[in-house]
Amino acid sequence: MTEKLTTFPESHPRITSFKIIEYDNVYSSHTHYSGAHELLYVLEGRMTLHLGENLEYRAGPGDFLIIPAGTPHRDEFAVLKGLRIHLIIFKWDAEEYFKYVNCRTLFNLPSDVRSEARRRLEFIRAHWTPGAEGIFSASLQLYSILSLFYFAGEEAAPKVPVPSAAEVMQRVKHFLDQNCNSQITLKDAAEFAGLSPSYLSRLFHHEFGVSFNAYLTARRLESARHLLLTTRLQIAEIASRCGFSSSSYFIKVFRTHYGVTPKNHIEVTAFTGKGGKKS
C-alpha cells in the first residue's frame, strides 16, 4: 500500500456473528451479499471467491479473505470435499479502510503477520461468549486484527494496541463533549463505540461514576447556563441550541439542577454581579 488513511479509524468494529460454518452448496450456486462486513479464515478445503463482477481469489487452509458490506460475491468450492470456514460478520463505520485492505493485500501478508492474526483469531474463538461483555472483548480483538492487516507493511505492526475499555470510554466521553449540544442519544453513542446501548450504559457508569444520561444532561446544562449569562437569546432558542427536546423540559431540568428557573437564574446572577457580558 503506497497510500494511507489520513487517520486510522478510532471507533472499533462491532461483531454481530462469530462462528465456524460448513459451507452449503447454495453459496456456490448463487451470488449473494451481506449488509455487514465479513472476515473469513479458511480452516479446511479450497475455494474461489468471486467478488463483484470480475474479481476472483483462490484460497486454501490458512488464508484470510475480507468482503466489504454490500459487495456481491459467490463462494465456489468442491462440493464433495466441502469447505470449513471461520466467519466473522461485523459492522464498522470505516468504509475507507477497505480501499487499502482487501483480499489481494491479505494474500501478500508476511508469514509472521499471518501467524499473529491467526493467534488473535484463536484467542477470540477460545474466549467467545455470546453476551454483551464477550462481544465487546471479541470486537476489540477484531479491531487489533484489522489494524494488524492495515499496518502489516510497517515496523510498528506488532505494536498495534488493543484499546482498553477505559480508552473506549474516554473516546465516548470526548464524543459527548463534542456533540452534547445536538440531540444525540445513548444509541448514537453506542453506534459510535461499536457497543450495545445497555453495555455502554453500564460501562460508562462504571468508568465515571455517573450515568450516561446524567453526564450528557450536565454538559448540556453547562452550555445552556453559559448562553443564559452571555447572550440575550430566548429560553426556547437556548434549549434548542443545547440539545433539549423542548423549552419546558429544559426549564424543568434546569430548575432541578440549579434550584431556580433559567429566568430567575439570570435575575439572581445579574443582581449579584456574577454574570458575563451580554451581547
Backbone torsions as a table, in degrees:
resi	resn	phi	psi	omega
1	MET	NA	117.9	178.2
2	THR	-90.0	-28.8	177.5
3	GLU	-97.4	155.9	180.0
4	LYS	-132.6	156.5	171.3
5	LEU	-63.1	147.9	176.5
6	THR	-59.4	-47.3	172.5
7	THR	-140.2	142.1	178.3
8	PHE	-72.7	139.8	-177.0
9	PRO	-53.4	130.1	-179.9
10	GLU	-85.2	-34.5	178.1
11	SER	-73.1	137.9	-177.5
12	HIS	-94.6	161.1	-178.3
13	PRO	-68.9	163.3	176.8
14	ARG	-124.3	114.7	-179.0
15	ILE	-71.2	130.6	175.9
16	THR	-107.2	-19.2	177.9
17	SER	-156.5	138.6	179.8
18	PHE	-143.3	115.2	-175.8
19	LYS	-162.4	163.0	170.6
20	ILE	-103.5	127.1	-175.7
21	ILE	-126.6	147.5	170.6
22	GLU	-93.4	113.7	-173.3
23	TYR	-67.9	131.5	175.9
24	ASP	-86.8	155.5	-177.4
25	ASN	-64.8	-15.8	179.5
26	VAL	-62.3	-30.9	179.5
27	TYR	-69.4	-25.8	-178.9
28	SER	-83.2	-30.0	-173.7
29	SER	-91.7	-15.5	-176.2
30	HIS	-129.9	137.6	171.5
31	THR	-75.6	135.3	-177.8
32	HIS	-142.1	171.9	176.7
33	TYR	-152.3	162.1	-178.2
34	SER	-121.7	151.7	175.7
35	GLY	-80.6	-1.6	178.4
36	ALA	-125.3	169.0	177.1
37	HIS	-78.6	155.2	179.3
38	GLU	-131.0	134.4	171.5
39	LEU	-117.8	123.7	-178.0
40	LEU	-115.2	141.8	173.2
41	TYR	-129.4	119.4	-175.3
42	VAL	-78.6	121.4	177.9
43	LEU	-94.5	-45.2	-179.3
44	GLU	-143.2	149.4	177.4
45	GLY	87.8	176.3	178.4
46	ARG	-128.1	149.9	-176.2
47	MET	-147.4	161.2	170.0
48	THR	-121.3	119.8	178.5
49	LEU	-92.3	117.2	175.4
50	HIS	-93.8	114.2	-172.4
51	LEU	-116.1	123.5	-178.1
52	GLY	66.4	-144.3	-175.3
53	GLU	-90.5	-30.2	-171.4
54	ASN	-144.3	17.2	179.0
55	LEU	-103.7	136.5	177.4
56	GLU	-132.4	136.5	178.0
57	TYR	-133.1	121.2	178.2
58	ARG	-93.7	128.6	-174.5
59	ALA	-134.6	150.4	177.1
60	GLY	-134.9	-172.6	-178.4
61	PRO	-52.4	131.4	179.8
62	GLY	94.0	-5.3	-179.4
63	ASP	-92.5	145.5	173.9
64	PHE	-102.9	145.1	173.3
65	LEU	-133.7	146.8	179.3
66	ILE	-133.8	135.3	-175.6
67	ILE	-127.9	112.8	178.2
68	PRO	-64.7	152.0	179.1
69	ALA	-55.9	139.7	175.9
70	GLY	80.5	4.2	-178.6
71	THR	-89.2	119.4	177.0
72	PRO	-62.3	135.7	179.5
73	HIS	-155.1	160.5	179.2
74	ARG	-140.6	136.4	-176.7
75	ASP	-107.1	109.9	-176.7
76	GLU	-102.7	131.9	-179.1
77	PHE	-155.3	166.4	179.3
78	ALA	-74.5	115.6	-173.2
79	VAL	-59.7	-44.2	-176.5
80	LEU	-66.4	-33.0	-179.0
81	LYS	-85.9	-23.7	176.8
82	GLY	76.3	178.6	-178.6
83	LEU	-151.1	128.1	-179.7
84	ARG	-118.7	124.1	-170.8
85	ILE	-128.5	139.9	167.8
86	HIS	-90.4	115.0	-172.9
87	LEU	-118.0	126.6	172.6
88	ILE	-116.9	122.6	174.4
89	ILE	-107.0	130.6	-173.9
90	PHE	-148.6	154.1	173.4
91	LYS	-100.8	141.8	178.9
92	TRP	-162.6	121.3	179.8
93	ASP	-83.2	70.1	-176.0
94	ALA	-150.1	54.8	-174.9
95	GLU	-59.3	-32.7	-179.5
96	GLU	-60.8	-30.3	-178.7
97	TYR	-54.6	-39.0	-173.1
98	PHE	-77.4	-4.2	171.6
99	LYS	-78.3	-20.2	-175.7
100	TYR	-112.0	-24.2	177.4
101	VAL	-118.9	120.8	-179.9
102	ASN	-147.7	-175.3	-177.7
103	CYS	-59.6	-38.3	-179.0
104	ARG	-63.8	-44.7	-179.7
105	THR	-67.7	-31.7	178.8
106	LEU	-69.1	-34.0	177.1
107	PHE	-66.5	-26.0	-177.6
108	ASN	-94.0	10.6	-179.7
109	LEU	-64.4	140.9	173.3
110	PRO	-61.1	153.4	-175.6
111	SER	-60.7	-36.4	-179.1
112	ASP	-68.7	-32.8	178.1
113	VAL	-70.9	-41.1	175.9
114	ARG	-58.0	-45.0	-178.8
115	SER	-62.9	-42.2	-180.0
116	GLU	-67.1	-40.2	177.9
117	ALA	-63.1	-41.7	177.5
118	ARG	-63.0	-40.8	179.6
119	ARG	-61.2	-42.8	-179.9
120	ARG	-69.0	-35.0	176.7
121	LEU	-65.1	-41.2	177.6
122	GLU	-66.1	-32.6	176.5
123	PHE	-63.4	-43.3	177.3
124	ILE	-60.3	-45.8	-178.1
125	ARG	-61.8	-42.5	-176.4
126	ALA	-69.4	-30.0	-174.8
127	HIS	-110.3	10.7	-175.5
128	TRP	-68.5	129.6	170.0
129	THR	-135.2	145.8	-173.0
130	PRO	-76.4	-9.3	-178.3
131	GLY	-73.2	174.9	-175.7
132	ALA	-60.6	-42.6	-178.0
133	GLU	-67.8	-38.5	178.4
134	GLY	-66.1	-40.4	178.6
135	ILE	-66.3	-39.6	178.7
136	PHE	-62.0	-47.3	179.4
137	SER	-62.9	-43.1	179.6
138	ALA	-65.1	-36.3	179.9
139	SER	-66.2	-36.1	176.1
140	LEU	-65.1	-40.3	177.9
141	GLN	-66.6	-38.4	176.8
142	LEU	-62.7	-40.1	177.1
143	TYR	-57.3	-40.7	-179.9
144	SER	-67.4	-35.0	178.0
145	ILE	-67.7	-46.1	179.5
146	LEU	-64.3	-35.4	175.5
147	SER	-65.7	-41.6	178.7
148	LEU	-60.0	-44.2	177.8
149	PHE	-58.7	-43.8	-175.4
150	TYR	-69.6	-43.1	-175.5
151	PHE	-93.1	15.3	-173.9
152	ALA	-56.0	-31.0	-176.8
153	GLY	-87.7	3.9	-177.6
154	GLU	-111.9	155.9	-178.7
155	GLU	-63.3	-24.9	-175.7
156	ALA	-81.7	0.6	-174.4
157	ALA	-51.2	-48.0	-178.9
158	PRO	-68.4	-11.7	-175.0
159	LYS	-99.7	7.2	-179.7
160	VAL	-60.4	119.2	-175.2
161	PRO	-82.2	151.0	170.2
162	VAL	-95.4	119.5	-177.2
163	PRO	-62.9	137.9	177.7
164	SER	-79.4	168.0	177.3
165	ALA	-59.7	-38.4	179.3
166	ALA	-63.1	-39.9	178.6
167	GLU	-66.3	-40.4	178.0
168	VAL	-62.7	-41.0	179.1
169	MET	-67.2	-33.7	176.1
170	GLN	-64.9	-36.6	177.1
171	ARG	-66.9	-40.1	177.6
172	VAL	-64.0	-42.7	178.9
173	LYS	-61.5	-42.0	177.6
174	HIS	-64.6	-39.6	177.1
175	PHE	-59.4	-42.2	178.6
176	LEU	-67.7	-42.2	179.8
177	ASP	-60.8	-37.0	-177.8
178	GLN	-80.1	-23.1	-172.6
179	ASN	-124.8	13.6	-174.0
180	CYS	-62.9	-25.7	-177.8
181	ASN	-82.1	-5.7	171.6
182	SER	-97.1	166.7	-175.5
183	GLN	-86.0	58.8	177.1
184	ILE	-76.8	156.5	-178.0
185	THR	-127.6	174.8	175.4
186	LEU	-58.4	-38.5	179.3
187	LYS	-62.8	-40.6	178.9
188	ASP	-62.1	-45.3	179.9
189	ALA	-66.2	-36.4	179.0
190	ALA	-64.7	-41.0	177.7
191	GLU	-65.5	-38.3	177.0
192	PHE	-60.9	-41.7	-176.2
193	ALA	-86.1	-14.3	-176.8
194	GLY	76.1	31.9	-178.7
195	LEU	-123.1	166.0	171.4
196	SER	-77.0	148.5	179.8
197	PRO	-55.9	-42.2	-177.5
198	SER	-65.9	-40.6	-179.6
199	TYR	-71.0	-38.6	176.0
200	LEU	-60.3	-42.3	-179.8
201	SER	-59.6	-45.4	179.8
202	ARG	-66.6	-43.0	-177.5
203	LEU	-66.6	-39.3	179.4
204	PHE	-62.8	-45.9	179.7
205	HIS	-64.1	-39.8	178.6
206	HIS	-63.9	-39.0	-175.6
207	GLU	-77.1	-38.9	-171.9
208	PHE	-113.7	-5.9	177.7
209	GLY	73.1	14.7	178.8
210	VAL	-144.4	149.5	-178.3
211	SER	-71.1	159.0	178.5
212	PHE	-56.6	-50.0	-177.0
213	ASN	-65.3	-37.6	179.6
214	ALA	-65.0	-40.8	179.3
215	TYR	-65.9	-45.7	-178.8
216	LEU	-62.7	-41.7	178.8
217	THR	-64.5	-41.5	179.4
218	ALA	-62.0	-40.6	179.1
219	ARG	-66.3	-39.5	178.4
220	ARG	-66.0	-39.2	178.9
221	LEU	-66.1	-36.7	176.8
222	GLU	-61.0	-44.9	179.3
223	SER	-64.3	-42.4	-179.3
224	ALA	-64.5	-43.7	179.8
225	ARG	-61.7	-39.1	178.3
226	HIS	-62.2	-42.9	179.3
227	LEU	-68.2	-36.8	177.8
228	LEU	-59.2	-40.4	-173.2
229	LEU	-90.3	-13.3	-174.6
230	THR	-121.5	-3.1	179.2
231	THR	-136.0	173.7	175.6
232	ARG	-109.8	26.0	179.4
233	LEU	-66.0	148.2	175.5
234	GLN	-68.6	155.0	-179.1
235	ILE	-56.1	-43.2	-178.6
236	ALA	-63.0	-37.9	179.4
237	GLU	-67.6	-42.1	178.6
238	ILE	-63.2	-43.5	178.7
239	ALA	-58.2	-44.5	-179.6
240	SER	-65.6	-43.0	-178.0
241	ARG	-66.7	-25.3	-174.9
242	CYS	-102.9	14.3	170.9
243	GLY	87.2	8.5	178.1
244	PHE	-83.9	143.8	-174.0
245	SER	-71.2	-24.9	178.7
246	SER	-158.9	161.7	179.3
247	SER	-68.9	-34.9	179.7
248	SER	-65.0	-39.9	177.8
249	TYR	-67.5	-40.4	177.8
250	PHE	-59.4	-46.5	-179.7
251	ILE	-61.1	-42.6	-180.0
252	LYS	-62.0	-47.1	-178.9
253	VAL	-67.2	-40.5	-180.0
254	PHE	-61.8	-45.2	-179.4
255	ARG	-65.0	-38.4	178.1
256	THR	-63.0	-39.9	-175.9
257	HIS	-79.1	-44.3	-173.7
258	TYR	-103.0	-10.1	178.7
259	GLY	85.1	-3.7	178.3
260	VAL	-140.8	163.1	175.8
261	THR	-74.9	162.1	177.1
262	PRO	-55.4	-42.6	-179.7
263	LYS	-62.3	-45.6	179.1
264	ASN	-65.9	-33.4	178.7
265	HIS	-63.3	-40.6	177.8
266	ILE	-62.4	-44.5	-177.7
267	GLU	-65.2	-43.9	-179.5
268	VAL	-64.9	-42.8	-179.0
269	THR	-66.5	-40.0	178.3
270	ALA	-64.6	-37.8	-179.2
271	PHE	-66.8	-39.2	-178.1
272	THR	-85.0	-7.4	178.0
273	GLY	76.1	21.4	-176.6
274	LYS	-100.7	2.5	-178.4
275	GLY	-79.4	168.7	176.8
276	GLY	-91.6	-173.6	-179.8
277	LYS	-81.8	127.2	177.8
278	LYS	-81.2	150.4	177.1
279	SER	-135.0	NA	NA
